[in-house]
Amino acid sequence: MKNNIWAKTILSVYRYLERICDSIDKMVETKAMSSFYVYSSNFAESSVINIADKLIALTERKKTLINLKVLVCDALKKCDTTNAQILIEKYIDGDKSNDIAQRHGLPQRSYFRKLGGAESDFLQQMARLGYREENLSNFLAGEKWILEVYSRYSKEEKEDIEFSDNKINKFAIS
């Protein structure tokens, strides 16, 4: 299941990508417009090179996020239709697991097995597009917020495994 952490992360952040890109556009516009006014107190910060570097960095960041959005769409298109639908409902639309299971006529256990399979299918499609775990880490290295989401999913998974191990040990001791 560790491999599915990237699937959960990328699909969870997908719904925010457009808003962040819009915010980056506003930051670029504000930075460019404010560069017109240079005072002695902000002269070093307002040099042409400094402003150009900041605008280029913001533009590169937006390009990365747009590429991530396109990558997710391409991977979902290549997934099994039912798998893609479950992933969209769960992570992008934010529907509750109970509702999704009911909508697809699946018992809870079958739904969670199907969800795990759908996440694996998504990751396989990402790998076919050239984005394996190490590639994703490098590709998204500058996006600290995405890495933080990844870290949270990793922590949750580790806690789930520890809980399961403790539960198993408790039954084994009894």
ABEGO torsion letter per residue (X at the ends): XAAAAAAAAAAAAAAAAAAAAAAAAAAAAAAAAAAABBBAAAAAAABAAAAAAAAAAAAAAAAAAAAAAAAAAAAAAABBAAAAAAAAAAAAAGBBAAAAAAAAGBBAAAAAAAAAAAAAAAAAAAAAAGBBAAAAAAAAAABAAAAAAAAAAAAAAAAAAAAAAAAAAAAAAX
